[in-house]
């Protein structure tokens, strides 16, 4: 059977035919989706370097054990940094970022040294501390990590138990994790890699607690890499994904570090044991968080678009069953049920790409001195992160299921995308926690509106809709179609405004009628607050994505993208009907017509979808997918991958003669 | 830190406190949920044997590579069969089944030999064939597998390409997989284990095609286990889960087998090359399929209940943040948002357990000579399987996310449950395919109703609701609460009836107004047909689960279960609002009050939930979860597991001196 596949396969032919059907200019859209000509050029250049490098390209991705993954990513880290230096790319430059993105793929165990460790140092250290430590980290003279989370304590800082006691006699801090629950747990790079850690601990001075501070601690001998005395450190074991990232645990028993290893930008411990909180202390800034979340929305777009690329290419070449008996087997992409699964997810990738960029632009515009604006941006980034992480992960799973049995094979590449994507549902804030934060902001906005203040920015719609129509009446004018981005935008914002008002009424009820404390009332009202935050997030996504119609693109591409925005909006209505029903914003007739419009849009987009996923421009070596490669030669790739399965190295597997044969001959 | 955990931990104490709060008799409910006293006793007895066996208990579950998983499951298979013989358990007996369930855990590479291989043989072979082959398989003299699916062809039988040509001169069949896409792909046990396969191939006799038949083929030498000439066989590589199951590929090049190796119960090839389709041929029976699907609904219940057990126990001991500042950190289970995630899933486990049993009872009652009844049961089993596989897998993921970061660790046990659970979303029929099958049946029922026939059984509601109220008016009488199982049952059935009618109108439209062929119209109407099938399935689940109020249990347990049924129904309305909105069955006010009722039910069930998951009775050794063990000692278990991580065998990991140290010393 090996000889098959030398001539272009039937599958490749089918995909080539699909590509002839597109309505738009492929190059123009590819450049647009990849952030413009310069960005696209840099990506191509750096990706080419990485993907032809025999160490950096990850040919064996699907076959590695946890230990092998770790070892291999050390090797790849080393190679990436060597190349970075060879190419004389300056860390932080646009090209270096593209290079690192392509090389790191998911996570190097030395990556956090460059990101979180230096970032926290730079923001919390004195000038002297920054000047001393940051260059060491950037040159990889030390490998740092950021150790905050504990086994029993997550994002709730006040719960942390790790202790740092100041010993005035030796001018040292003595660090301890006095309980099992206080062990540091989860920090990336901590397990087997880092030589140093920024340890977040509660400071005690002469028995008095002085709050949470950061301490630089050497963990391992610089020559032997053995843990230093008093330090228990190791890898926390296998996770769903991110195994190369070396998440670790850390136990401390009377570990002493010099006084100057406390980061002292905002608070000082003097040699003689005085504590001073310094006036140069800034308010905690939301900036970094918003920046990280903008990145997360964009990377959700990228991950989902990879999954959609795989599922759409495979669906175009996978043939099964008949629609018309005479026409032979049809591509599963011609089944409307399959289109209904996949095309909305394609549109969602575009939505997240577009809105991720918008959120990043908001972050750039952001001025921390405007408290309401800061709170608004933080709230927006919270709900957008929570929603996009959830919908993208669910969408990746839908893509996997849409590939049938083969999707369940790791060779589809989809399980790999999923296992990294789903991590973002919990890291940087679990969805419920984030929605409740946004809910708090929305309640604040509602109070401002009720007190007669003018709301601006992204929350302006609240005052508009609560003023214009304060009841639950339907808002789509008779004769108006839902397949209209202006109408859809109104529908989403109106539903959100009404759900915010409803949550406000519930909260008031719990406070006033039931006499609960504020926190108890917030807890009881949680389901309403979460729903309000979700509706606000859905409105943000739809309304910003709707502006894609203004993109500087030639008409066919623009029209196609507008079709995607419509499909996205109508599909979100399908997925969240409750928002629109509970608030009376839409009627049963509206919902029925939404379904009709979706049907029409699926047919409209059908000829373009294969080219549209081409425009995301994910190289085969990045997708690692037998099903999603550019040439469509899926069956040859499945077989080629299977030949490399370690169990197939020998015809008779290990264990057969030891266990199976005796069983087959044993007495019955 | 190791000394911690010798005294009962704080976490264990919290869980013990929870157990004091229950309203019902634990033993009574445990026996009820485990299928009655006899079944529960057998489970306990067999589980005890398996879980104390050093080979069968799977202590290293979280640390195995693909090759190790396979080798280990061969060892475990051998041990299980030895024990089965030692205990003199007869294969197929209730006790043997309980034993096998406990021992196999997920999948032995020899399991299909006992199930699919012998079953297909028994149903398709002549008496002589059955008498010869089945005992060989049951005694493990041969290891058989069932080879149907091909690399390019799934459930669509007509697409299969494997050929069997009859050679009259030697009285043999010559089998070939002439193309890459015709290679057998996916059959369990095929890769490295099976010595024999039932190969499904298209028969050709003197150039004439004679349809699909089954052939017994020896694959490997019985002594050396080497593949026989002309046979290419191997493992298809890593999948999301089921890796011990040894799914394989098979290529055939002029493999000759004796004439009598074709299964000839329903068709005969005579020595001189005549083909006869025999009159004793039965119509294809849906029986086995319904039986498998009833089992799948039940096993969805079991898998989801494991995940819920883990998440609820962990949420009861995980403390984070404050609700009341004075009260100290609270268990995350006290957050209403967390309750809203988990309690409906607990109710869903109960629903699936109950309805799985109902479906099995239906299968037992089933008479294949009643065509309409057979079609109804097949349609019901299709939508129930599709819905439960989807909702349970999604629910398991919700449980994982509800455990925050620790859920992402494999030590939570949740990723293991997920990776097996999600397989059922595609095997035995992908959801869209199943819903479209059910959709076809519902259209048939609708036509019967319109032609004036009386509908009976589970579809009777269709005629009732289309007769009583044929419009889209709301059906909950003013003043009636939605928190009433009778009202809820009506709401679900009415919405389903209306969605079936709507799908019928769409289909008619495509047929008559657009002039499409029947198959084209079915394809265009797919979104409506799928929705109708889903609504029918939701109604089946709710209405059957609602009968739990009649269970023979003392009052407190019954009341609690009725609360679960209410919560389940109201939650499904939240999740599927579109069904009720599009059909006008519920009003915005109904939806708002559904939310209120859910809130009340969460509070009502809160004291019982920890005991309720105890009643599922999943032993720690089955959960394999650091977070979900009975004693609540989660942090100690996380640490104990982590110490066993292979990377922690040495303080300095492999690769550090080779890659990291040179990097740290290299020229900048």
Interface residues (C-beta under 8 A of the other chain):
Chain A: X1 X4 X5 X62 X63 X65 X66 X67 X70 X71 X74 X75 X77 X78 X81 X82 X85 X110 X139 X140 X141 X142 X143 X149 X151 X152 X153 X154 X155 X156 X159 X177 X179 X180 X181 X183 X185 X186 X191 X192 X193 X195 X222 X224 X225 X226 X227 X232 X234 X235 X236 X237 X238 X239 X240 X249 X251 X318 X319 X320 X321 X322 X323 X324 X325 X329 X334 X335 X336 X337 X338 X340 X341 X394 X397 X401 X404 X405 X407 X408 X409 X410 X411 X415 X422 X423 X425 X426 X427 X430 X431 X432 X435 X436 X472 X502 X517 X519 X520 X523 X524 X526 X527 X528 X530 X574 X577 X578 X580 X581 X582 X583 X584 X586 X588 X591 X592 X595 X598 X599 X635 X636 X638 X639 X641 X642 X643 X644 X645 X646 X647 X648 X651 X652 X653 X654 X655 X656 X657 X658 X659 X660 X661 X662 X663 X664 X666 X667 X668
Chain B: X1 X4 X5 X62 X63 X65 X66 X67 X70 X71 X74 X75 X77 X78 X81 X82 X85 X110 X139 X140 X141 X142 X143 X149 X151 X152 X153 X154 X155 X156 X159 X177 X179 X180 X181 X183 X185 X186 X191 X192 X193 X195 X222 X224 X225 X226 X227 X232 X234 X235 X236 X237 X238 X239 X240 X249 X251 X318 X319 X320 X321 X322 X323 X324 X325 X329 X334 X335 X336 X337 X338 X340 X341 X394 X397 X401 X404 X405 X407 X408 X409 X410 X411 X415 X422 X423 X425 X426 X427 X430 X431 X432 X435 X436 X472 X502 X517 X519 X520 X523 X524 X526 X527 X528 X530 X574 X577 X578 X580 X581 X582 X583 X584 X586 X588 X591 X592 X595 X598 X599 X635 X636 X638 X639 X641 X642 X643 X644 X645 X646 X647 X648 X651 X652 X653 X654 X655 X656 X657 X658 X659 X660 X661 X662 X663 X664 X666 X667 X668
